[in-house]
Amino acid sequence: MMQQLEPYLRLERFPHIWCPGCGNGIVLGCLLRAIRKLELDQDRTVVVGGIGCSSRAVGYLDFNTLHATHGRALAFATGIKLARPELHVIVITGDGDATAIGGNHFIHAARRNIDLTVVLFNNSIYGMTGGQYSPLTPAGKKATTSPYGNIEPNFDVAELARSAGATYVGRSTTYHAGLLTDLIVNGIRNKGFSLIEAVTACPTAYGRRNNWKSGAEMLLWQKESAVHVKRAERMHSAELEGKIIIGELYKREAPEYISMCESLTARIRQAAASGSVTPLKGK
């Protein structure tokens, strides 16, 4: 399978910078398998990353790629999609990048239902920039900025995306890589804002502080903690305490922002051509 993915990689950039046991490579592999399954044209696909361990992945990808500023990946991706709506635009971001400094961009991109696919690497920590807790760090967990345990409740980012207006929401773990690939495929196919949350391990900045001995141990925790959404529907809330619900969590039909912009522009041009609307002129 690696040979089949090599055409999508800038092999001269390897070896990668990720720590032993990091799950980011698994998520990246799932993304590439999804792209391969959909047979996306590399020259018509754009991958945008923000700042963080996960966003460094864009440097290894042989597509049109953009390493944006901290928290602004969705702002850059929105501009690309507006300028070139025919392109497939995929955003790679982390839990801190997307939901802290980039929180407003995340909410409003979902609200507008822009045709973007966001793969959010959720390792529950700011891994690259110092090990601080993020909005997705579970309460009670330790970080450099919460050495006695985080006292803040964490976002359910899937529910946040759904509530804001996303039309496709899925979640999986790096242990459940086959499911994660399928969710990314469905997210890219969706005509609208899609969020795929990938629960991944950071054994260095997060695991060591929270009593995990290795990335393999964290993978086993994912296996034991994950509950498929169809099974979760038959369980009581008490049984789901501390569990990760995985699978296709939400899907709906709604007008897509870029299509609405194009439709509005066409109507204005038609009205201007017929003389029923006078185009604005500079003074």
SULSUL-V327764 format. One record per run of one state. SS is the DSSP state (hx for helix, st for strand, lp for the rest). FROM is the first residue (numbers start at 1). TO is the last residue. If there is no record, write none. Layout:
[[SS,FROM,TO] [SS,FROM,TO]]
This chain:
[[lp,1,1] [hx,2,8] [st,9,9] [lp,10,10] [hx,11,13] [lp,14,23] [hx,24,38] [lp,39,41] [hx,42,44] [st,45,49] [lp,50,53] [hx,54,60] [st,61,61] [lp,62,63] [st,64,67] [lp,68,72] [hx,73,83] [lp,84,87] [st,88,94] [hx,95,101] [lp,102,102] [hx,103,112] [lp,113,116] [st,117,122] [lp,123,142] [st,143,143] [lp,144,145] [st,146,146] [lp,147,156] [hx,157,164] [lp,165,167] [st,168,173] [lp,174,176] [hx,177,189] [lp,190,193] [st,194,199] [lp,200,202] [hx,203,210] [lp,211,214] [hx,215,225] [st,226,228] [hx,229,232] [lp,233,243] [st,244,251] [lp,252,256] [hx,257,274] [lp,275,283]]
